[in-house]
């Protein structure tokens, strides 16, 4: 099967969905996961989302 459309949704985002994660401060990571941090909804990276989920 063809995989031509994989990741198509993040191509439409600014900078391809990449930026600085507000939690771990890493640069150039994909910010795809919306999470509430300090009372604000922000987009965070995959590793921070997993860390927050495992702490619960």
C-alpha positions as CSV (number, residue, x, y, z in Angstrom):
1,X,0.0,0.0,0.0
2,X,1.1,3.5,-0.7
3,X,2.2,5.8,2.1
4,X,2.1,9.1,0.1
5,X,-0.2,10.9,2.5
6,X,1.5,10.1,5.8
7,X,2.1,13.2,7.8
8,X,0.0,15.4,5.4
9,X,-1.8,17.1,8.3
10,X,1.4,18.5,9.8
11,X,2.6,19.9,6.5
12,X,-0.2,22.5,6.7
13,X,1.0,23.8,10.2
14,X,3.4,26.6,10.6
15,X,7.0,25.3,10.2
16,X,5.7,21.8,9.6
17,X,4.5,21.6,13.2
18,X,8.0,22.1,14.6
19,X,9.1,24.5,17.3
20,X,10.3,24.8,20.9
21,X,8.6,22.6,23.4
22,X,7.4,24.8,26.4
23,X,7.9,22.0,28.9
24,X,11.4,20.6,28.1
25,X,12.6,23.6,26.0
26,X,14.0,21.4,23.2
27,X,14.2,23.1,19.8
28,X,13.1,21.7,16.5
29,X,10.8,19.0,17.8
30,X,7.3,18.3,16.5
31,X,4.6,19.9,18.7
32,X,1.6,17.8,18.0
33,X,0.0,17.1,21.3
34,X,-2.3,19.6,23.0
35,X,-2.0,19.5,26.8
36,X,-3.1,21.7,29.7
37,X,0.1,23.0,31.4
38,X,-0.2,25.6,34.2
39,X,-3.8,26.3,33.3
40,X,-3.1,27.0,29.7
41,X,-3.6,24.7,26.7
42,X,-0.3,24.4,24.8
43,X,1.1,22.0,22.2
44,X,3.9,19.8,23.6
45,X,6.3,17.2,22.2
46,X,5.7,13.4,22.3
47,X,8.2,12.7,25.1
48,X,6.7,15.3,27.4
49,X,3.2,14.0,26.7
50,X,4.3,10.5,27.7
51,X,6.1,11.8,30.8
52,X,3.0,13.7,31.9
53,X,0.8,10.6,31.2
54,X,3.1,8.3,33.2
55,X,3.1,10.6,36.2
56,X,-0.7,10.3,36.6
